[in-house]
């Protein structure tokens, strides 16, 4: 039986939130650290070099995002681990991109995702819906939690995340939601101490409404490429952002559905960027278009349940919209990668549904912001 992620509720100032988070999720956090210790060791990254990078990252981030560092410090204290270890969980994408030392095979360290936003015109409730399959290490399912955050200074937030992380897929009480998909470009690693993706996603959700969230995304420096989809239930709108360390390429929806996977699709990015992720997982080239076709050709408007059906598509197995860990021995990175979770968000209703390891599990757990 696949266990649902634990709900962790935190509130108060940054350090107090972190302390409570670390205490409640210490088992999951320590499990995640064990997974990453093994992963980095298998790929030629010593734990000492990883922590050395994390020290330098902390020093760079303290003046840029002091509140985030204070919360991370509290998480470490609450869980009884080093601050640098919590930074590893939040900055593993940055570490993977060669800042600790060159690993043997970065291709087998990439994660993937397929995401969709359904606008009100295609939604049975008339509310925008934002969903994603997150592909990464299956062992990380036991490291995840759903974090409910209450703060006097920021909107309330609900986010699915690896324990110790600040945000992954989530939304706030202003109806702003975010998901992230891995991208790989030739620019990755040119700016070694940008803000980690987990912190960027949290800052976007903390910023407030739609305009503030978009501004915050543009304001923060980055180390690695990533696709971020930001939606707003209040306005019924979404925008997609293909980001590199130096550029942001934005994309508006064409119709009532927007989908994205793990390759650059905007004209500007395709003209200017060296897309290094396709060779590592060419299935990305059909996943986004297939998901959109499944959604648009269904013959009915959608709720979260029917979008879950679309995300459960098994075409291309083991590497499709649902990724399975079986029969992947000949794939570049698939032996490490499977769909860890299906995350379904109706931010306008304050609802999130999570299905852990959906290739082997059909049970979905519901969570609410309030």
N, C-alpha and C positions, 0 to 999 in steps of 0.2 A: 504494500500500500504506500502511495506517495503522500508524504505529509504536506499540508498546506503551510505557507509561510506564517511565522508568528507575527501578530500585530504588536508593535512596540510604540507606545505613546510617550511623547516627551513634551515638555513645556518649560518656560522660563527663559532666563538669560542664556547666552551661548554655552558657557562652561557648565552650567547646571543641566542644560539639555544634554550635552555630551556625556556628563557623568551618569545620568539616568540611562541613556542609550547604551553606554558601554556595560553597565551593570546588567541590564535586561537582555542584551544580545551577546554576552561574552562567549557563550558556547558556539554560536554561529560564527562569530568573528574569529575565534581561534581555529575553527575548522577551515575557514577561508584562508587564513595565514598558512596552514599546513598544506593546502592545495597549491598555493603559489610558491611556497618553498620548494616543493617537489617539482613543479612545472619549470621554474627558473633553473633549478639544478639540472634537470634533464636536457636543458637547452644551453648549457654552458654559462649561465649567469650565476655567479656565487652570491649567496645571501648577503655577505659583507659588502659586495659592490652595489647591490640593490639598496641596502640601508645607507651607504655613503651617498648615493644619488638622492635618497629621500632627505638626508640632512641638508644638502644643498638646495633642494626644492623647498624645504621648510623656510630656510633663510630668505629665499627669493619671494615666497608667498606672504610672509608675515607683514610687510608693509602694504601689500596689494589687497589682501583679503583677511584682515586681522580677525574678524568675527568667525570666519570659517576655521582658522587655525585654533582659535580658542575653543570652539566646539570639538574639533578633532583632539585637542589636548585633553578635554574632559572625557571623550570616548576612550582614549588610551588609559587614562587613570581609572575609569570605571571598570574596564575589562582587564586591567592589570597587565598591559602590554606597553611597548614603547610607542611614543608618538610617531616615530619614523615608520613603524610597522603599520599603523593606521593610514599613514600617507601612501604606503605601498598599495593598499586596497583602493584608495581613491585615485592613485596615479599610475596604475599598472599599465595603461595604454602608453603613457609617456615613457615608462621604464622599458617597456618592450621595444620601443623605437630607439634603442641603442644608446641610452644615456647612462646605463650602469657599465656595461661593456658589451662588445659585439657578441650576440648569441650565435649558436650554430645555424639556426633556421628560424628566422622571424616569421616566415610564412605559416608555420604551424602554431603561431601564437596569436593569430588574428581571430577576432570574433566576427559574427555576422548578425544580420537582422533583416526582417521584412516588416514594413509598417504601412498603415493606411489611415487616412482621415476621410470620413464620410460626412459631407456637409448636410445641412438640414433638409435640402430638397430630396435627398435619397434616404433619409432617416424616418422610420415609422413614428417616432415621437416628435419629430420636428427639431430635435436637439442634435448638435454636432457630436460625432462619435470618433474616438481616436484609439487605435489598437496597434499591437505589435507582437511579433514573435521574436524573442531574444535567443540567439544561438551563441553558445559559449561552452564552457566545460560542464559536462553533466554533473560532476561532483559539486559544483557550485550551487546546485539546488538546495543543498543542506546548509548553505551559508547565507541564504537570503531571508529577508524580513520585509514586512510592510510597515513603513514608518509614518506615524501620524504626528505632525508637528504643530504645536500651538506657540505663538510668540506674540508679544505685545508690539513689536516693531515691524513685523512682517505678516503677510497673509498666512492663514492656516494652510497646511500642505499635507497631501497624502502621496507617498511615493514607494514604489517597489524598488528594492535596492539590495546589493550585497552588504551584509552586516558590517558596520564601520564606515560605509560610504555615505555621502551626503544626499545624493539623489541619483536615480536612473530614470525610469519611466514614472511620471507622476503629474499631478495637477494641483492648483491652489484654489482658494475660495473665491477668486475672481474669475474662475472658469478657464484659466490659462493652463494648457497641458503641454508636455514635452516628451518626445522620445528621441533616441539617438541611434544611428546606424554607423558601423565602421566604414571608413574610407581610407585609402592609402594613396598618397601622392609623393612625387619626388621632393616636395618641400619638407616632408616630415623629418623632424630632428634638427632643422635649421635654427630653431629658437628653443634652446634646451630647458628653459625654466618658465614656461607659460603656465597658465592656470589649468589644473587638471579638469578633464571633462566632467567628472562627478561634481566638482565645485561649480563649474559653469552652469550645469543644469540646475543646481540648487539656487544659485544666484538669480537665474532667470525666473524661477518660481517665487523667489522672495521679493522680486522687484515690484510686484503689484499687478496692474492690469496689462492689457495686450501691448500698448505702446511702450510702457516701461520695460516689459520683458524683452521686446525686440531691441530696444536701446541697449539693455544690459548685455545681450548677446554680442553686439557689435563692439562694446567697450572693452571686453576682456581679452587679453592676449592668449594665444594658443600655441601648443607645441606640436600637436598631431592633427591630422585631418579627421573630420567627422561630419556626418550628415545629421542635422538637427531639424526636426519637424515641430513647429510651435503652432498650436491651435488655440482658438478662443471661443468657448461655448456661448459667451454673451453676445458676440457679434456674428457667430456662425461662420467664421473665417479661419483660414489657416495659411501658413507660409512655410516653405521648405528652404533650408539653408545648407548648401554644400560648402563646408568651411575647410580651409587649409591654414597653416600657420600665418600665411600672408594675405589671403583673400577670402571673401565671402561671396558666393554666388547664390542669389535668391531665386525662388521659383514659386509662382502663384498657381493655384489649382486651375486645371482646364476641364471644366465640368463640375460635377458634384462629388468627385472622388479623386484623391491624390494618394499615390503610392510611391514607395521608395525602397530600395534594397541596398546594395553595397558597391555601386559604381556611380561615377559622375554622369549626370544626364543633361545638365544645363549647357546651353551652347557655348557660353563663355568658358566654362571649366573644360569642356571637351576640346576646345581650341587651344587652351593655354596649359592645362595640367597634364602631367604624365601619370596616367591612372595605372598604378601598380597593383591594384587589388584584383583586377579581372583575372589575371593569370593564376592567381591563388584560389580562385573560386568562380569559374565562369558561369555557374548557375545563377549568379546575380543578374545576368543579362535577361533572363526570362522571369525571375521570381516577381519583380515589381509589376510587369505587364500582365502576367498571369493572374496575380491577385486582383488587379483592377478589373480584368475581364470577368473573373468570378463574381465580383461584387456587382458590376454594372449589368451583367447578363442574367442575374438571378430571377428577374421577372417580378420582383417585389421590393418594397422598401425594407430597410434593415434596422434591426436592434442588435444588441451585443451578442445575443445567442446566434443569430444568423451570420454575423461577422466571425464568430468563433468557428463556425462551420467552414467558412472560406479559408481561414487561417489553418485549418486542419487538413488542407489539401495534400495528398500524398504523391502527386505527380512528380517524377524525377527522383523518387526515393533511391538512395538515402539522402540526396542533397536537393531538396526542393524547398517549398514554403515551410513545410515541416522537415526538419533535419533529424535523422536518426543516427545513433552511434553504431548500428549493426552493419556488417558487410562493407566497411569503409577502408579496408586495409590498403587499397591501392590509391586512395585519395591523398592529396597533399596535406591537408590538415583535418580531414573529417574524423580521424580516429580520436581527435581531441574534442570535436565540436558536435553538439546536438542542440535541439531546441530546449533550452532550460525552462523557459516559461512563455506562456501566452498571456499578455496583459491587455485587458479590455477596459477602456475608460469612457464613462459618460460624465464628464466634468460638470455639466449643467445640473445633473441630478446628484452630484457628489458621490458617485459610485465607481468603484474599481472592482474588477473580477480578475482573479489570477488562477491559471491552470498550470501547475508545475509539471515538468517533463511530459508535455502533451502527446508526444509520440507513443507513450505507454500509459497514459492516464486521461480519463475523460471527466474527472471531477473538477469542478470550478468553485473556488472559494470567493465569497463576496466580502468586500470591505467598504466602509463608508467614511467620508470625511467628517461628518457630524452625526 
